[in-house]
Amino acid sequence: LQEANGAVHLIRGTQIVSRTSNDEPFRPLTADEMADQLLAELPPGFGIYQTPHYVVAHRTSRDFAKWTASMLERLHRAFVAYWKRQGFDLQEPEFPLPVIVYGDSRSYAKAAAEELGGGVSGVVGYYNLETNRVKMFDLTGSQRLQGAGRRRSSLKEINRILTVPAAVPLVSTVVHEATHQIAFNCGLQARFADLPLWLVEGMAVYFEAPDLSSGRGWRGIGKVNYPRLQVFQRNLSKWNEGSLAALVATDKRLRDPRSAGAAYADAWALNYFLIKQRPKQYNAYLQAMAAKPALRQDTPDERLEEFREHFGDLGELQRDFLTKMSRLK
């Protein structure tokens, strides 16, 4: 069940009591209507900052809301331009993209716990597939950045604080989650389709490193993500004959907290390799994934067969993949 604000609720067939319909066409909320709805839902003290694609509800300074919205618009432009260069005809989002910025990590954690439960610890931002919202908090108030100076509200101070090395993983996490939001709203990926997690998360990692020193956009798109590369190369000895097949066939390693760190690095490495070395096959695979219907689960064998249809023999591909990525610097 889809709401006019872009939220999608999963309802079991046994829960449906009756159905009615009318001739009135479905109409997404306007940005102003989205803003009014967010303010009505959120506690007192929130304000609104709007851009062409985003409605940012914030309980922080207007300058930080402006910085956030500007960063997101830059990412949106870069993401759409990148995939259009690859031949994808992406669509404009049907709904205004909602982002909620809490004033501090404590109020954010309290609100996030209602959706994430105990998994909120250490998470500075996330995208909710059901609500279609990104939630985060004012990053300049993070304890990790105390050495960068007291939190300030001016754009100059915000840029200074959020370009220190300690801020990179915080900002990258927000960019990662915002990438999910864009991908699921521009037609590149379908919400609640059974998309392989190595593809969904690996692509977000591919885009997650921003270049905040440049007003020209995300120059980091397509460049090596060195923290992920280091993890991948450090764990090369753990790869065996069936490792690629296991990564493709199931989401188990990416969902298990004990293996997720290494698995995310593997997912980035596989996306990077395929985008650079097999671009036509990768783009065709993305097109096939974009056409997947919602709520149909693929078996591991079906996932492997679909992957082989586009990339060929897994053994040969894995050997080439490991050779080239082990030499990457």
Order of alpha helices (4+ residues) and beta strands (2+ residues): alpha-beta-beta-alpha-beta-alpha-beta-beta-alpha-alpha-alpha-alpha-alpha-alpha-alpha-alpha-alpha-alpha
